Amino acid sequence: MVLTEGQKQAIEKLDAEMEKAKDSCSKYIAEQLLQLASSCPEVAEKILEQKKTLARALDAIKAEAKKHAVGGCGCVDEAQAVEIACKYYNIKATKPAAEPAAANQALGKTPETSMDTGTGAAAVSVNLDDFF
């Protein structure tokens, strides 16, 4: 697959913004946008708009999470975050380019780390016989 000049520039822009941000959420969103830009020149052109930045896309995601906050805590999942970022950039794609396992890997989450930190589905294993 040969990339257009616009796609190359969009990739460079996202790479630079991702390096600046250095947080896992920004990196995940940037990786999703990189995959979309690599596959579609029109997406790359939208990413290149001067006013549009990865930091502002993350602000849009945070703002949306705050709208639905309960008890001062709001969140969105990976698919929603990508959908909001795409909406910010005026990109029609709403499905994450990577599977959830890839998203977890990009965010530094593995089943092992979930068990170690006590978070996630693998954190607790209970046998009902222990209660009798």
N, C-alpha and C positions, 0 to 999 in steps of 0.2 A: 504494500500500500504506500503510495507516494503522497506525502503531505503537501498541502498548498503553503504558500508563504504566510498567509493569514493564520493557518493552523500552527505553523512553527512559532509565529509571534505570540499567539495565544498561550501556547505551551510555555514559552519563555516567561511571559507575564505571570502566569499562575505559579510557575516554579519560584520566581522571585518573591511573590507575595506569600507563598507557602513557607519559604525560608525565613521571611520576616516574622511571620506569625508564631511559628514554633510550637503551637499547641495541637493536640491530636485531633480535635474537632475540625479545625481549619485544614489540616492535612487531609483528613478524610473527604471533606467537601471538595477540596482542590483535586484530589485523585479522581473523584467521580466526574468533575468537570473536565479534567484532562482526558478521560476516556471518551466523554461525549464529544469534546472538541476534536479529538483524533479521528473520530468516525464521521464527523459532519462539519464541513467547512462553514456552513451557516451558523452553527453554534460558536465556532471560533470567532467569527465576526462579532457576535454579540458579546463575547467575553472581552474583546478588544476595546469596547466602548470605554472612553476615558473616565467617565463618571462611575463606572461599575468596578468595584474592587471586592476582593475576597473578604476583607475586613467588614465592609458594608453588607455583604451577603450574610456573614455571621451575625451582624447586628439585626438583620431582618429575621433570622432564625430565633435569636434571643427574644425579640419583640413578640413574635408569634407565640413562643412558649409562655411569656408573661401574660398574654391575653387569656390563657387557659390555666393560669396558676391557681392552686388550691393551697391555702395555708401558707402562702408566700413561696411555694415551690412549684415551678413549672418546668416541663420538659417535653421534648419531642423525640421520636425514634429516628433511626438512620434514614428510613424511607421518607419520613416527613421532612427531615432536614434537607435532603436532596431536592425534594419537591419545592420547598420554600426557596432554596438557592436558585433553582431553575426559574421559578416565578420572578425572582429578583432580576435575573439576567434576561428575562423575556424568552426563555428557552421552553419549548413545548414538552420536552421529556420530563416525566414525573417519576419514572422508575429508576432506582439506583442501578448504576452500570455494573456494580459488583454484587455478588451474592452476600448474604449476611455473614458467612464465615470469613469472607475477604474483608468485610467491614470491620469485624471484630479484630482481625489481624492488623488492619491499618490503625486501629485504635489501641493496639497493644493488649487486647483481651484474648486470653486463651482459657480453656476449661481449667487448666492447672492454676492460673493466676486467680480465677474466680474462686476456686476452692480455698486457696491460700488467704484471700482477703475476706472471705465470708460473704461474697456477693454472687448473685446469679443462681440459676436453677440447680447447679451442682454443689451448692454450698451446704445443704443440709440433707442428711440421709437418716431417716427415722424408721425404725421397725416397731410396729405396734406391740409386739411381744415384749419389748423393753418396758412397757407400761403395766404389764400384768404380772 
